[in-house]
Amino acid sequence: MASDSDGREERERDAGNAFLYDSVRDLLAAKILAGQLPEGAVLKEAPISSQLGMSRAPVRRALAMLAAEGLVTPASGQGYVAGRSGAPLRLSSRRLQEILTSETHGIERTASWERIFSQVADVVTGCMPFGTFRIQEAELGDYYNVSRTVAREVLWRLMDRRLIEKNRKSHWIVGQMTARDLRDTLQMRRLLEPEALALVAADRSHGDLGPLLAKIEAVIDSFPACGAAVLDRLDEAMFVDMFTGVRNSRLLGSIRRNQLSLLVPRLFRRHFPIIDDLQALKEYAEILRHLQRGQVRQAQAVLRDHLCRIEALALARLRVLSLLEAPGMTPYMTPVYRGHDG
């Protein structure tokens, strides 16, 4: 007889993915029946899940359902081919994207892990300057009333973003943010983000930057009355939203994994006045004005200078944060040790 936890895990998998695999099945079936996915088109979990922005599990189940219905046939190697006959036809990533993402607004992607991911990420990043912590997988699942499968998916995705790691005992560890971490990530940002900015400029109409520039200018005029939350959102707009349209997924992934330094000002603003943030706002405005004028090299130069300038400030803020008491921990977080790194 299955245990209660096993039963809950199975129910959680079904509840979390049911609408996902049904939606994926319907999408693929429609594309096959309409001939958009031609006879013999090779269909594999990894490229399909990547194009649809979801994990492989619902895609795997959707393909199995289509095979049972005779709409796809298992390939001699891995994956499936559309239809029942025809020579295997390998679609380029761009072609697959064109076919699959033209009408995906009806797919519900909010899998179980996604419903709690941002909450867990906030807890993890909120404690990083204060020491090293262990995440208890079972307690995490209990705290959010999800299965071990969902809890584990969240943890693997946090590790993919380099926010946590596994130690030699296979424990999930939140390492203390160090000065070395900060220097290294800022160095990577100086290498990656100016290049990505050029790609953004090539694809973005200059009029799109107007509302963000106007918002930043208004905040500069009202500074510091704007408040910390507004500054957090502007950081997000400049360094997360700005690069969302970059088509090079490897570059975008590297940028996301090296934005650890963005956590420091956000955490610092929770405890201290925001008087040191005015210069950054002026630099944001200058970057946007250059982009509006088509002056990409000048915008890149300002961004590099900004990322150089904030290093000393970020290091000073991190040292101050490390002297504060750690925030109250959720039940699934256990302190490993408390230390300071300069």
DASUL-V350682 format. One record per pair of residues at least 6 apart in sequence whose ideal C-beta (glycine too) atoms are under 6 Angstrom apart, sorted by the first residue. I is the first residue (numbers start at 0). GAP is how many residues later the second one is. Records with the same first field share a line. If there is no record, write none. Layout:
I = GAP  GAP
//
This chain:
7 = 139
8 = 138  139  140
11 = 134  135  138
12 = 136
15 = 95  96
16 = 40  41
18 = 89
19 = 38  91
20 = 37  40  41
22 = 84
23 = 34  35  38
24 = 37  40
28 = 42
30 = 6  68
31 = 39  50
35 = 63
36 = 45
38 = 44  47
39 = 41  46  47  48  49
40 = 41  48  50
41 = 37  39  46  48
42 = 36  37
43 = 35
44 = 11  14  15
46 = 49
47 = 11
48 = 7  10
50 = 45  46  49  50
53 = 55
62 = 17
65 = 6
71 = 8  10
72 = 8  11
73 = 6
74 = 6
80 = 7
111 = 34  38
112 = 37  40  41
115 = 28
116 = 37
119 = 34
122 = 207
123 = 39  50
124 = 138
125 = 201
126 = 6
127 = 49
128 = 48  189  192  193
129 = 196
130 = 45  195  204  207
131 = 43  44  204  205
132 = 41  200  202
133 = 37  39  200  202
134 = 37  197
135 = 196
136 = 14
138 = 192  193
139 = 11  192
140 = 6  7  10
142 = 188  189
154 = 17
157 = 6
160 = 96
161 = 95
163 = 8  10
164 = 8
166 = 6
177 = 163
178 = 136  162  163
181 = 79  132  133  136
184 = 73  75  76
185 = 75  121  125
187 = 70
188 = 69  118
189 = 114  117
191 = 62  63
193 = 106  109  110
195 = 47  50  55
196 = 103  106
197 = 98
198 = 47
200 = 90  95
202 = 42
205 = 86
208 = 79  82  83
211 = 25
212 = 75
215 = 65  68  69
216 = 68
218 = 7  11
219 = 61
222 = 55
223 = 50
227 = 41  46
230 = 46
231 = 34
234 = 27
237 = 46
242 = 12
245 = 6
260 = 53
263 = 50  53  54
266 = 54
267 = 49
282 = 19  23
285 = 16
286 = 12  15  16
289 = 8  9
290 = 8
318 = 23
321 = 18
//
